């Protein structure tokens, strides 16, 4: 869940299972989600086959994930970017994040 954290004066991600109680506030928060630049910014992220794979492996991944093209452009809100990286298991540093654990990589980190 994405919401405003009064103590720090900024928007944050919250895990619903970790919320033990929700106090009722006497004051009104003036910030709205429309004012949160990170939440409203759409980030475009090119995804490619991991460059350390063999050309044959890269070709197989391209046909499976990208319909034969070299890369695929993914768009998501800035606040969701790290969740997308985790879900798709994308390599951010192709010198450390290597195959076979990572098959795909972010093209321009």
Gaussian input, Z-matrix of N, CA and C with variables (Angstrom, degrees):
# hf/3-21g

backbone

0 1
 N
 C     1     B1
 C     2     B2     1     A1
 N     3     B3     2     A2     1     D1
 C     4     B4     3     A3     2     D2
 C     5     B5     4     A4     3     D3
 N     6     B6     5     A5     4     D4
 C     7     B7     6     A6     5     D5
 C     8     B8     7     A7     6     D6
 N     9     B9     8     A8     7     D7
 C    10    B10     9     A9     8     D8
 C    11    B11    10    A10     9     D9
 N    12    B12    11    A11    10    D10
 C    13    B13    12    A12    11    D11
 C    14    B14    13    A13    12    D12
 N    15    B15    14    A14    13    D13
 C    16    B16    15    A15    14    D14
 C    17    B17    16    A16    15    D15
 N    18    B18    17    A17    16    D16
 C    19    B19    18    A18    17    D17
 C    20    B20    19    A19    18    D18
 N    21    B21    20    A20    19    D19
 C    22    B22    21    A21    20    D20
 C    23    B23    22    A22    21    D21
 N    24    B24    23    A23    22    D22
 C    25    B25    24    A24    23    D23
 C    26    B26    25    A25    24    D24
 N    27    B27    26    A26    25    D25
 C    28    B28    27    A27    26    D26
 C    29    B29    28    A28    27    D27
 N    30    B30    29    A29    28    D28
 C    31    B31    30    A30    29    D29
 C    32    B32    31    A31    30    D30
 N    33    B33    32    A32    31    D31
 C    34    B34    33    A33    32    D32
 C    35    B35    34    A34    33    D33
 N    36    B36    35    A35    34    D34
 C    37    B37    36    A36    35    D35
 C    38    B38    37    A37    36    D36
 N    39    B39    38    A38    37    D37
 C    40    B40    39    A39    38    D38
 C    41    B41    40    A40    39    D39
 N    42    B42    41    A41    40    D40
 C    43    B43    42    A42    41    D41
 C    44    B44    43    A43    42    D42
 N    45    B45    44    A44    43    D43
 C    46    B46    45    A45    44    D44
 C    47    B47    46    A46    45    D45
 N    48    B48    47    A47    46    D46
 C    49    B49    48    A48    47    D47
 C    50    B50    49    A49    48    D48
 N    51    B51    50    A50    49    D49
 C    52    B52    51    A51    50    D50
 C    53    B53    52    A52    51    D51
 N    54    B54    53    A53    52    D52
 C    55    B55    54    A54    53    D53
 C    56    B56    55    A55    54    D54
 N    57    B57    56    A56    55    D55
 C    58    B58    57    A57    56    D56
 C    59    B59    58    A58    57    D57
 N    60    B60    59    A59    58    D58
 C    61    B61    60    A60    59    D59
 C    62    B62    61    A61    60    D60
 N    63    B63    62    A62    61    D61
 C    64    B64    63    A63    62    D62
 C    65    B65    64    A64    63    D63
 N    66    B66    65    A65    64    D64
 C    67    B67    66    A66    65    D65
 C    68    B68    67    A67    66    D66
 N    69    B69    68    A68    67    D67
 C    70    B70    69    A69    68    D68
 C    71    B71    70    A70    69    D69
 N    72    B72    71    A71    70    D70
 C    73    B73    72    A72    71    D71
 C    74    B74    73    A73    72    D72
 N    75    B75    74    A74    73    D73
 C    76    B76    75    A75    74    D74
 C    77    B77    76    A76    75    D75
 N    78    B78    77    A77    76    D76
 C    79    B79    78    A78    77    D77
 C    80    B80    79    A79    78    D78
 N    81    B81    80    A80    79    D79
 C    82    B82    81    A81    80    D80
 C    83    B83    82    A82    81    D81
 N    84    B84    83    A83    82    D82
 C    85    B85    84    A84    83    D83
 C    86    B86    85    A85    84    D84
 N    87    B87    86    A86    85    D85
 C    88    B88    87    A87    86    D86
 C    89    B89    88    A88    87    D87
 N    90    B90    89    A89    88    D88
 C    91    B91    90    A90    89    D89
 C    92    B92    91    A91    90    D90
 N    93    B93    92    A92    91    D91
 C    94    B94    93    A93    92    D92
 C    95    B95    94    A94    93    D93
 N    96    B96    95    A95    94    D94
 C    97    B97    96    A96    95    D95
 C    98    B98    97    A97    96    D96
 N    99    B99    98    A98    97    D97
 C   100   B100    99    A99    98    D98
 C   101   B101   100   A100    99    D99
 N   102   B102   101   A101   100   D100
 C   103   B103   102   A102   101   D101
 C   104   B104   103   A103   102   D102
 N   105   B105   104   A104   103   D103
 C   106   B106   105   A105   104   D104
 C   107   B107   106   A106   105   D105
 N   108   B108   107   A107   106   D106
 C   109   B109   108   A108   107   D107
 C   110   B110   109   A109   108   D108
 N   111   B111   110   A110   109   D109
 C   112   B112   111   A111   110   D110
 C   113   B113   112   A112   111   D111
 N   114   B114   113   A113   112   D112
 C   115   B115   114   A114   113   D113
 C   116   B116   115   A115   114   D114
 N   117   B117   116   A116   115   D115
 C   118   B118   117   A117   116   D116
 C   119   B119   118   A118   117   D117
 N   120   B120   119   A119   118   D118
 C   121   B121   120   A120   119   D119
 C   122   B122   121   A121   120   D120
 N   123   B123   122   A122   121   D121
 C   124   B124   123   A123   122   D122
 C   125   B125   124   A124   123   D123
 N   126   B126   125   A125   124   D124
 C   127   B127   126   A126   125   D125
 C   128   B128   127   A127   126   D126
 N   129   B129   128   A128   127   D127
 C   130   B130   129   A129   128   D128
 C   131   B131   130   A130   129   D129
 N   132   B132   131   A131   130   D130
 C   133   B133   132   A132   131   D131
 C   134   B134   133   A133   132   D132
 N   135   B135   134   A134   133   D133
 C   136   B136   135   A135   134   D134
 C   137   B137   136   A136   135   D135
 N   138   B138   137   A137   136   D136
 C   139   B139   138   A138   137   D137
 C   140   B140   139   A139   138   D138
 N   141   B141   140   A140   139   D139
 C   142   B142   141   A141   140   D140
 C   143   B143   142   A142   141   D141
 N   144   B144   143   A143   142   D142
 C   145   B145   144   A144   143   D143
 C   146   B146   145   A145   144   D144
 N   147   B147   146   A146   145   D145
 C   148   B148   147   A147   146   D146
 C   149   B149   148   A148   147   D147
 N   150   B150   149   A149   148   D148
 C   151   B151   150   A150   149   D149
 C   152   B152   151   A151   150   D150
 N   153   B153   152   A152   151   D151
 C   154   B154   153   A153   152   D152
 C   155   B155   154   A154   153   D153
 N   156   B156   155   A155   154   D154
 C   157   B157   156   A156   155   D155
 C   158   B158   157   A157   156   D156
 N   159   B159   158   A158   157   D157
 C   160   B160   159   A159   158   D158
 C   161   B161   160   A160   159   D159
 N   162   B162   161   A161   160   D160
 C   163   B163   162   A162   161   D161
 C   164   B164   163   A163   162   D162
 N   165   B165   164   A164   163   D163
 C   166   B166   165   A165   164   D164
 C   167   B167   166   A166   165   D165
 N   168   B168   167   A167   166   D166
 C   169   B169   168   A168   167   D167
 C   170   B170   169   A169   168   D168
 N   171   B171   170   A170   169   D169
 C   172   B172   171   A171   170   D170
 C   173   B173   172   A172   171   D171
 N   174   B174   173   A173   172   D172
 C   175   B175   174   A174   173   D173
 C   176   B176   175   A175   174   D174
 N   177   B177   176   A176   175   D175
 C   178   B178   177   A177   176   D176
 C   179   B179   178   A178   177   D177
 N   180   B180   179   A179   178   D178
 C   181   B181   180   A180   179   D179
 C   182   B182   181   A181   180   D180
 N   183   B183   182   A182   181   D181
 C   184   B184   183   A183   182   D182
 C   185   B185   184   A184   183   D183
 N   186   B186   185   A185   184   D184
 C   187   B187   186   A186   185   D185
 C   188   B188   187   A187   186   D186
 N   189   B189   188   A188   187   D187
 C   190   B190   189   A189   188   D188
 C   191   B191   190   A190   189   D189
 N   192   B192   191   A191   190   D190
 C   193   B193   192   A192   191   D191
 C   194   B194   193   A193   192   D192
 N   195   B195   194   A194   193   D193
 C   196   B196   195   A195   194   D194
 C   197   B197   196   A196   195   D195
 N   198   B198   197   A197   196   D196
 C   199   B199   198   A198   197   D197
 C   200   B200   199   A199   198   D198
 N   201   B201   200   A200   199   D199
 C   202   B202   201   A201   200   D200
 C   203   B203   202   A202   201   D201
 N   204   B204   203   A203   202   D202
 C   205   B205   204   A204   203   D203
 C   206   B206   205   A205   204   D204
 N   207   B207   206   A206   205   D205
 C   208   B208   207   A207   206   D206
 C   209   B209   208   A208   207   D207
 N   210   B210   209   A209   208   D208
 C   211   B211   210   A210   209   D209
 C   212   B212   211   A211   210   D210
 N   213   B213   212   A212   211   D211
 C   214   B214   213   A213   212   D212
 C   215   B215   214   A214   213   D213
 N   216   B216   215   A215   214   D214
 C   217   B217   216   A216   215   D215
 C   218   B218   217   A217   216   D216
 N   219   B219   218   A218   217   D217
 C   220   B220   219   A219   218   D218
 C   221   B221   220   A220   219   D219
 N   222   B222   221   A221   220   D220
 C   223   B223   222   A222   221   D221
 C   224   B224   223   A223   222   D222
 N   225   B225   224   A224   223   D223
 C   226   B226   225   A225   224   D224
 C   227   B227   226   A226   225   D225
 N   228   B228   227   A227   226   D226
 C   229   B229   228   A228   227   D227
 C   230   B230   229   A229   228   D228
 N   231   B231   230   A230   229   D229
 C   232   B232   231   A231   230   D230
 C   233   B233   232   A232   231   D231
 N   234   B234   233   A233   232   D232
 C   235   B235   234   A234   233   D233
 C   236   B236   235   A235   234   D234
 N   237   B237   236   A236   235   D235
 C   238   B238   237   A237   236   D236
 C   239   B239   238   A238   237   D237
 N   240   B240   239   A239   238   D238
 C   241   B241   240   A240   239   D239
 C   242   B242   241   A241   240   D240
 N   243   B243   242   A242   241   D241
 C   244   B244   243   A243   242   D242
 C   245   B245   244   A244   243   D243
 N   246   B246   245   A245   244   D244
 C   247   B247   246   A246   245   D245
 C   248   B248   247   A247   246   D246
 N   249   B249   248   A248   247   D247
 C   250   B250   249   A249   248   D248
 C   251   B251   250   A250   249   D249
 N   252   B252   251   A251   250   D250
 C   253   B253   252   A252   251   D251
 C   254   B254   253   A253   252   D252
 N   255   B255   254   A254   253   D253
 C   256   B256   255   A255   254   D254
 C   257   B257   256   A256   255   D255
 N   258   B258   257   A257   256   D256
 C   259   B259   258   A258   257   D257
 C   260   B260   259   A259   258   D258
 N   261   B261   260   A260   259   D259
 C   262   B262   261   A261   260   D260
 C   263   B263   262   A262   261   D261
 N   264   B264   263   A263   262   D262
 C   265   B265   264   A264   263   D263
 C   266   B266   265   A265   264   D264
 N   267   B267   266   A266   265   D265
 C   268   B268   267   A267   266   D266
 C   269   B269   268   A268   267   D267
 N   270   B270   269   A269   268   D268
 C   271   B271   270   A270   269   D269
 C   272   B272   271   A271   270   D270
 N   273   B273   272   A272   271   D271
 C   274   B274   273   A273   272   D272
 C   275   B275   274   A274   273   D273
 N   276   B276   275   A275   274   D274
 C   277   B277   276   A276   275   D275
 C   278   B278   277   A277   276   D276
 N   279   B279   278   A278   277   D277
 C   280   B280   279   A279   278   D278
 C   281   B281   280   A280   279   D279
 N   282   B282   281   A281   280   D280
 C   283   B283   282   A282   281   D281
 C   284   B284   283   A283   282   D282
 N   285   B285   284   A284   283   D283
 C   286   B286   285   A285   284   D284
 C   287   B287   286   A286   285   D285
 N   288   B288   287   A287   286   D286
 C   289   B289   288   A288   287   D287
 C   290   B290   289   A289   288   D288
 N   291   B291   290   A290   289   D289
 C   292   B292   291   A291   290   D290
 C   293   B293   292   A292   291   D291
 N   294   B294   293   A293   292   D292
 C   295   B295   294   A294   293   D293
 C   296   B296   295   A295   294   D294
 N   297   B297   296   A296   295   D295
 C   298   B298   297   A297   296   D296
 C   299   B299   298   A298   297   D297
 N   300   B300   299   A299   298   D298
 C   301   B301   300   A300   299   D299
 C   302   B302   301   A301   300   D300
 N   303   B303   302   A302   301   D301
 C   304   B304   303   A303   302   D302
 C   305   B305   304   A304   303   D303
 N   306   B306   305   A305   304   D304
 C   307   B307   306   A306   305   D305
 C   308   B308   307   A307   306   D306
 N   309   B309   308   A308   307   D307
 C   310   B310   309   A309   308   D308
 C   311   B311   310   A310   309   D309
 N   312   B312   311   A311   310   D310
 C   313   B313   312   A312   311   D311
 C   314   B314   313   A313   312   D312
 N   315   B315   314   A314   313   D313
 C   316   B316   315   A315   314   D314
 C   317   B317   316   A316   315   D315
 N   318   B318   317   A317   316   D316
 C   319   B319   318   A318   317   D317
 C   320   B320   319   A319   318   D318
 N   321   B321   320   A320   319   D319
 C   322   B322   321   A321   320   D320
 C   323   B323   322   A322   321   D321
 N   324   B324   323   A323   322   D322
 C   325   B325   324   A324   323   D323
 C   326   B326   325   A325   324   D324

   B1=1.4387
   B2=1.5284
   B3=1.3049
   B4=1.4544
   B5=1.5186
   B6=1.3266
   B7=1.4556
   B8=1.5171
   B9=1.3014
   B10=1.4626
   B11=1.5221
   B12=1.3228
   B13=1.4613
   B14=1.5242
   B15=1.3088
   B16=1.4641
   B17=1.5238
   B18=1.3366
   B19=1.4691
   B20=1.5271
   B21=1.3179
   B22=1.4719
   B23=1.5269
   B24=1.3218
   B25=1.4574
   B26=1.5096
   B27=1.3335
   B28=1.4629
   B29=1.5233
   B30=1.3175
   B31=1.4557
   B32=1.5200
   B33=1.3271
   B34=1.4590
   B35=1.5236
   B36=1.3447
   B37=1.4648
   B38=1.5222
   B39=1.3216
   B40=1.4576
   B41=1.5232
   B42=1.3182
   B43=1.4559
   B44=1.5290
   B45=1.3240
   B46=1.4603
   B47=1.5223
   B48=1.3129
   B49=1.4586
   B50=1.5238
   B51=1.3146
   B52=1.4745
   B53=1.5294
   B54=1.3156
   B55=1.4611
   B56=1.5200
   B57=1.3307
   B58=1.4641
   B59=1.5215
   B60=1.3346
   B61=1.4668
   B62=1.5264
   B63=1.2930
   B64=1.4564
   B65=1.5219
   B66=1.3174
   B67=1.4616
   B68=1.5326
   B69=1.3071
   B70=1.4575
   B71=1.5289
   B72=1.3145
   B73=1.4625
   B74=1.5247
   B75=1.3186
   B76=1.4555
   B77=1.5240
   B78=1.3149
   B79=1.4576
   B80=1.5169
   B81=1.3143
   B82=1.4540
   B83=1.5325
   B84=1.3050
   B85=1.4639
   B86=1.5157
   B87=1.3130
   B88=1.4680
   B89=1.5309
   B90=1.3085
   B91=1.4704
   B92=1.5173
   B93=1.3168
   B94=1.4581
   B95=1.5172
   B96=1.2957
   B97=1.4694
   B98=1.5286
   B99=1.3215
   B100=1.4649
   B101=1.5248
   B102=1.3328
   B103=1.4658
   B104=1.5275
   B105=1.3124
   B106=1.4589
   B107=1.5244
   B108=1.3120
   B109=1.4638
   B110=1.5242
   B111=1.3592
   B112=1.4658
   B113=1.5240
   B114=1.3249
   B115=1.4572
   B116=1.5203
   B117=1.3116
   B118=1.4561
   B119=1.5222
   B120=1.3177
   B121=1.4664
   B122=1.5306
   B123=1.3051
   B124=1.4632
   B125=1.5217
   B126=1.3242
   B127=1.4569
   B128=1.5232
   B129=1.3200
   B130=1.4669
   B131=1.5191
   B132=1.3352
   B133=1.4507
   B134=1.5301
   B135=1.3434
   B136=1.4582
   B137=1.5351
   B138=1.3137
   B139=1.4641
   B140=1.5211
   B141=1.3189
   B142=1.4629
   B143=1.5256
   B144=1.3244
   B145=1.4651
   B146=1.5296
   B147=1.3128
   B148=1.4677
   B149=1.5272
   B150=1.3426
   B151=1.4667
   B152=1.5275
   B153=1.3233
   B154=1.4689
   B155=1.5253
   B156=1.3278
   B157=1.4723
   B158=1.5300
   B159=1.2948
   B160=1.4665
   B161=1.5251
   B162=1.3376
   B163=1.4661
   B164=1.5343
   B165=1.3184
   B166=1.4560
   B167=1.5189
   B168=1.3404
   B169=1.4667
   B170=1.5212
   B171=1.3192
   B172=1.4639
   B173=1.5234
   B174=1.3148
   B175=1.4675
   B176=1.5196
   B177=1.3265
   B178=1.4551
   B179=1.5344
   B180=1.3255
   B181=1.4656
   B182=1.5175
   B183=1.3215
   B184=1.4694
   B185=1.5197
   B186=1.3155
   B187=1.4672
   B188=1.5266
   B189=1.3274
   B190=1.4615
   B191=1.5298
   B192=1.3318
   B193=1.4588
   B194=1.5236
   B195=1.3175
   B196=1.4599
   B197=1.5241
   B198=1.3020
   B199=1.4717
   B200=1.5258
   B201=1.3417
   B202=1.4617
   B203=1.5155
   B204=1.3224
   B205=1.4638
   B206=1.5281
   B207=1.3126
   B208=1.4588
   B209=1.5312
   B210=1.3244
   B211=1.4635
   B212=1.5213
   B213=1.3084
   B214=1.4639
   B215=1.5256
   B216=1.3153
   B217=1.4563
   B218=1.5216
   B219=1.3124
   B220=1.4681
   B221=1.5119
   B222=1.3093
   B223=1.4580
   B224=1.5147
   B225=1.3233
   B226=1.4616
   B227=1.5200
   B228=1.3097
   B229=1.4645
   B230=1.5265
   B231=1.3288
   B232=1.4596
   B233=1.5125
   B234=1.3309
   B235=1.4613
   B236=1.5208
   B237=1.3172
   B238=1.4606
   B239=1.5294
   B240=1.3108
   B241=1.4613
   B242=1.5276
   B243=1.3179
   B244=1.4691
   B245=1.5208
   B246=1.3386
   B247=1.4644
   B248=1.5361
   B249=1.3265
   B250=1.4629
   B251=1.5281
   B252=1.3237
   B253=1.4740
   B254=1.5233
   B255=1.3261
   B256=1.4614
   B257=1.5243
   B258=1.3240
   B259=1.4627
   B260=1.5229
   B261=1.3248
   B262=1.4613
   B263=1.5295
   B264=1.3415
   B265=1.4658
   B266=1.5338
   B267=1.3193
   B268=1.4561
   B269=1.5231
   B270=1.3047
   B271=1.4615
   B272=1.5241
   B273=1.3212
   B274=1.4583
   B275=1.5250
   B276=1.3160
   B277=1.4601
   B278=1.5280
   B279=1.3170
   B280=1.4686
   B281=1.5263
   B282=1.3306
   B283=1.4664
   B284=1.5271
   B285=1.3482
   B286=1.4621
   B287=1.5265
   B288=1.3262
   B289=1.4666
   B290=1.5277
   B291=1.3321
   B292=1.4627
   B293=1.5260
   B294=1.3181
   B295=1.4569
   B296=1.5253
   B297=1.2911
   B298=1.4585
   B299=1.5278
   B300=1.3306
   B301=1.4649
   B302=1.5299
   B303=1.3109
   B304=1.4632
   B305=1.5266
   B306=1.3172
   B307=1.4568
   B308=1.5245
   B309=1.3183
   B310=1.4635
   B311=1.5161
   B312=1.3474
   B313=1.4513
   B314=1.5348
   B315=1.3200
   B316=1.4572
   B317=1.5196
   B318=1.3170
   B319=1.4487
   B320=1.5318
   B321=1.3156
   B322=1.4735
   B323=1.5234
   B324=1.3253
   B325=1.4657
   B326=1.5113
   A1=106.99
   A2=115.68
   A3=121.76
   A4=108.12
   A5=117.12
   A6=119.64
   A7=111.98
   A8=114.66
   A9=122.61
   A10=109.87
   A11=116.78
   A12=121.40
   A13=107.93
   A14=115.00
   A15=122.08
   A16=112.46
   A17=117.82
   A18=121.21
   A19=112.98
   A20=117.31
   A21=119.73
   A22=112.65
   A23=116.00
   A24=120.04
   A25=114.27
   A26=116.78
   A27=120.61
   A28=109.56
   A29=116.01
   A30=121.70
   A31=109.98
   A32=116.51
   A33=122.70
   A34=110.40
   A35=115.30
   A36=122.56
   A37=108.11
   A38=116.48
   A39=121.98
   A40=109.00
   A41=116.70
   A42=122.27
   A43=107.07
   A44=116.48
   A45=120.36
   A46=112.71
   A47=118.00
   A48=121.58
   A49=113.58
   A50=116.84
   A51=120.36
   A52=112.97
   A53=117.70
   A54=120.41
   A55=108.17
   A56=115.50
   A57=120.67
   A58=111.99
   A59=116.93
   A60=119.66
   A61=109.25
   A62=114.89
   A63=121.70
   A64=108.43
   A65=117.52
   A66=118.71
   A67=111.08
   A68=116.34
   A69=121.90
   A70=107.36
   A71=116.62
   A72=121.18
   A73=111.52
   A74=115.53
   A75=120.95
   A76=111.62
   A77=115.99
   A78=119.39
   A79=110.88
   A80=115.87
   A81=121.95
   A82=108.80
   A83=116.36
   A84=121.09
   A85=107.78
   A86=115.86
   A87=120.87
   A88=113.07
   A89=117.83
   A90=120.68
   A91=110.99
   A92=115.84
   A93=121.77
   A94=109.09
   A95=115.03
   A96=120.11
   A97=111.50
   A98=116.76
   A99=120.46
   A100=111.64
   A101=117.10
   A102=121.41
   A103=112.88
   A104=117.33
   A105=120.39
   A106=109.66
   A107=116.24
   A108=122.05
   A109=111.49
   A110=117.44
   A111=120.99
   A112=111.69
   A113=115.97
   A114=119.74
   A115=112.10
   A116=116.30
   A117=120.19
   A118=113.96
   A119=117.38
   A120=120.47
   A121=109.80
   A122=116.25
   A123=120.98
   A124=107.83
   A125=115.61
   A126=122.18
   A127=108.26
   A128=115.89
   A129=120.96
   A130=107.72
   A131=115.42
   A132=120.64
   A133=109.74
   A134=117.27
   A135=119.49
   A136=111.09
   A137=115.49
   A138=121.96
   A139=108.07
   A140=115.50
   A141=121.11
   A142=109.94
   A143=115.62
   A144=119.99
   A145=107.08
   A146=116.63
   A147=119.98
   A148=109.29
   A149=117.78
   A150=120.80
   A151=114.67
   A152=119.11
   A153=121.31
   A154=112.29
   A155=117.17
   A156=120.05
   A157=109.39
   A158=115.18
   A159=119.33
   A160=109.17
   A161=117.14
   A162=119.15
   A163=112.63
   A164=117.66
   A165=120.72
   A166=112.39
   A167=115.85
   A168=120.14
   A169=110.90
   A170=116.64
   A171=119.95
   A172=111.08
   A173=116.52
   A174=120.65
   A175=112.06
   A176=116.57
   A177=121.14
   A178=111.07
   A179=116.40
   A180=120.31
   A181=111.73
   A182=116.57
   A183=119.62
   A184=111.13
   A185=116.93
   A186=118.72
   A187=111.26
   A188=117.21
   A189=120.62
   A190=112.47
   A191=117.47
   A192=121.00
   A193=114.85
   A194=117.68
   A195=120.60
   A196=114.14
   A197=117.43
   A198=122.65
   A199=111.54
   A200=115.91
   A201=121.49
   A202=115.00
   A203=118.89
   A204=120.31
   A205=109.88
   A206=116.87
   A207=122.07
   A208=111.64
   A209=117.17
   A210=121.24
   A211=109.46
   A212=114.89
   A213=121.14
   A214=107.75
   A215=116.60
   A216=121.26
   A217=108.81
   A218=115.46
   A219=121.85
   A220=107.49
   A221=117.60
   A222=122.39
   A223=109.22
   A224=115.83
   A225=120.21
   A226=108.76
   A227=115.32
   A228=119.70
   A229=109.12
   A230=116.11
   A231=121.32
   A232=113.62
   A233=117.18
   A234=120.31
   A235=112.49
   A236=117.74
   A237=121.53
   A238=112.83
   A239=117.10
   A240=122.20
   A241=113.18
   A242=117.64
   A243=119.50
   A244=112.24
   A245=116.96
   A246=119.93
   A247=110.14
   A248=117.09
   A249=120.90
   A250=110.52
   A251=116.67
   A252=121.12
   A253=110.09
   A254=117.06
   A255=121.23
   A256=111.64
   A257=116.46
   A258=119.66
   A259=112.44
   A260=116.65
   A261=120.30
   A262=112.67
   A263=116.30
   A264=122.38
   A265=110.61
   A266=115.50
   A267=121.80
   A268=110.99
   A269=115.98
   A270=120.78
   A271=108.41
   A272=116.02
   A273=120.81
   A274=110.68
   A275=116.95
   A276=123.02
   A277=106.70
   A278=116.45
   A279=120.41
   A280=113.33
   A281=117.94
   A282=119.35
   A283=110.82
   A284=116.99
   A285=121.52
   A286=112.21
   A287=116.57
   A288=122.23
   A289=107.98
   A290=116.19
   A291=119.75
   A292=112.16
   A293=113.94
   A294=122.39
   A295=107.89
   A296=120.51
   A297=129.20
   A298=114.24
   A299=117.78
   A300=118.95
   A301=111.37
   A302=117.21
   A303=122.55
   A304=109.63
   A305=115.84
   A306=120.64
   A307=111.59
   A308=115.92
   A309=121.22
   A310=108.83
   A311=115.36
   A312=120.13
   A313=109.93
   A314=115.29
   A315=120.82
   A316=106.74
   A317=116.63
   A318=120.87
   A319=113.02
   A320=118.45
   A321=120.67
   A322=110.67
   A323=115.33
   A324=120.57
   A325=110.01
   D1=141.94
   D2=-179.68
   D3=-109.94
   D4=127.53
   D5=-177.87
   D6=-157.61
   D7=178.13
   D8=-177.30
   D9=-91.54
   D10=129.95
   D11=177.42
   D12=-103.70
   D13=108.78
   D14=-173.99
   D15=-60.53
   D16=-39.14
   D17=-176.57
   D18=-60.62
   D19=-33.53
   D20=-178.89
   D21=-107.23
   D22=-9.02
   D23=177.46
   D24=69.17
   D25=38.38
   D26=-178.76
   D27=-153.79
   D28=164.73
   D29=177.93
   D30=-83.46
   D31=145.29
   D32=-178.48
   D33=-146.07
   D34=164.96
   D35=171.97
   D36=-87.32
   D37=140.80
   D38=177.59
   D39=-128.19
   D40=139.58
   D41=175.15
   D42=-93.29
   D43=118.04
   D44=-174.91
   D45=-57.73
   D46=-36.85
   D47=-179.06
   D48=-67.39
   D49=-15.68
   D50=-179.41
   D51=-98.23
   D52=-2.92
   D53=179.95
   D54=-85.31
   D55=114.46
   D56=-177.85
   D57=-87.72
   D58=-35.57
   D59=179.06
   D60=-154.61
   D61=155.44
   D62=178.09
   D63=-122.39
   D64=104.92
   D65=179.41
   D66=-74.54
   D67=147.47
   D68=175.14
   D69=-85.88
   D70=125.84
   D71=-177.07
   D72=-90.76
   D73=146.22
   D74=175.71
   D75=-85.17
   D76=-18.04
   D77=-177.40
   D78=-106.93
   D79=154.83
   D80=179.33
   D81=-96.12
   D82=134.94
   D83=177.30
   D84=-84.28
   D85=129.86
   D86=-175.65
   D87=-84.12
   D88=-20.72
   D89=-178.51
   D90=-77.75
   D91=145.91
   D92=176.05
   D93=-125.89
   D94=161.57
   D95=179.66
   D96=-60.74
   D97=-27.51
   D98=178.45
   D99=-65.00
   D100=-24.96
   D101=-179.99
   D102=-86.36
   D103=-10.01
   D104=-176.85
   D105=-83.43
   D106=107.48
   D107=-176.46
   D108=-63.75
   D109=-42.53
   D110=-178.25
   D111=-61.55
   D112=-39.92
   D113=-177.28
   D114=-70.50
   D115=-34.53
   D116=-175.29
   D117=-91.33
   D118=-13.36
   D119=179.55
   D120=-74.68
   D121=128.69
   D122=176.20
   D123=-98.00
   D124=125.62
   D125=-177.44
   D126=-105.97
   D127=133.37
   D128=175.39
   D129=-101.37
   D130=128.58
   D131=-175.25
   D132=-128.90
   D133=113.52
   D134=176.82
   D135=-77.32
   D136=131.26
   D137=-179.78
   D138=-113.69
   D139=136.49
   D140=-178.89
   D141=-133.00
   D142=167.78
   D143=171.01
   D144=-65.87
   D145=146.55
   D146=-178.43
   D147=-57.59
   D148=125.45
   D149=-175.13
   D150=-66.21
   D151=-15.89
   D152=179.69
   D153=-86.14
   D154=-3.94
   D155=177.77
   D156=-78.08
   D157=161.20
   D158=177.61
   D159=-67.83
   D160=158.17
   D161=177.52
   D162=-56.49
   D163=-35.74
   D164=177.94
   D165=-65.59
   D166=-43.02
   D167=177.55
   D168=-65.30
   D169=-41.58
   D170=178.01
   D171=-61.63
   D172=-41.79
   D173=178.30
   D174=-62.01
   D175=-41.12
   D176=177.89
   D177=-63.04
   D178=-44.09
   D179=177.94
   D180=-65.05
   D181=-39.21
   D182=178.24
   D183=-61.77
   D184=-42.16
   D185=179.99
   D186=-70.52
   D187=-33.09
   D188=-178.68
   D189=-77.92
   D190=-43.09
   D191=-173.73
   D192=-101.76
   D193=-29.04
   D194=-170.97
   D195=-119.22
   D196=14.14
   D197=-179.09
   D198=52.79
   D199=38.37
   D200=175.83
   D201=89.67
   D202=-13.10
   D203=179.53
   D204=-77.22
   D205=166.68
   D206=-175.80
   D207=-70.87
   D208=-36.93
   D209=-177.27
   D210=-149.79
   D211=171.00
   D212=178.04
   D213=-130.29
   D214=136.79
   D215=178.82
   D216=-93.86
   D217=125.22
   D218=178.11
   D219=-110.76
   D220=139.32
   D221=176.25
   D222=-121.42
   D223=137.41
   D224=174.60
   D225=-158.34
   D226=166.01
   D227=177.01
   D228=-66.72
   D229=147.41
   D230=-177.37
   D231=-55.68
   D232=-36.88
   D233=-178.68
   D234=-70.75
   D235=-17.79
   D236=-178.36
   D237=-99.04
   D238=-1.27
   D239=-173.61
   D240=-58.00
   D241=-48.53
   D242=-178.93
   D243=-66.32
   D244=-31.55
   D245=176.61
   D246=-67.31
   D247=-37.75
   D248=177.08
   D249=-65.15
   D250=-42.51
   D251=178.10
   D252=-59.77
   D253=-43.43
   D254=179.61
   D255=-66.80
   D256=-45.74
   D257=-176.30
   D258=-64.46
   D259=-40.41
   D260=-179.70
   D261=-87.93
   D262=-1.12
   D263=-178.25
   D264=50.98
   D265=58.65
   D266=-177.62
   D267=-90.38
   D268=135.56
   D269=174.73
   D270=-76.18
   D271=129.77
   D272=175.73
   D273=-97.65
   D274=-35.76
   D275=177.21
   D276=-119.89
   D277=100.90
   D278=-172.94
   D279=-71.19
   D280=-7.43
   D281=174.08
   D282=-84.14
   D283=-26.11
   D284=179.60
   D285=-105.18
   D286=-39.79
   D287=-179.87
   D288=-89.79
   D289=94.25
   D290=-171.67
   D291=-114.30
   D292=165.36
   D293=176.28
   D294=-71.10
   D295=148.03
   D296=12.25
   D297=-90.00
   D298=-3.48
   D299=-179.64
   D300=-66.94
   D301=-35.44
   D302=179.67
   D303=-119.31
   D304=123.82
   D305=176.94
   D306=-101.13
   D307=-26.15
   D308=-177.10
   D309=-118.53
   D310=156.53
   D311=-178.59
   D312=-142.15
   D313=152.32
   D314=173.00
   D315=-77.07
   D316=129.31
   D317=-173.01
   D318=-71.18
   D319=-40.85
   D320=-175.49
   D321=-133.14
   D322=72.80
   D323=-176.46
   D324=-55.53

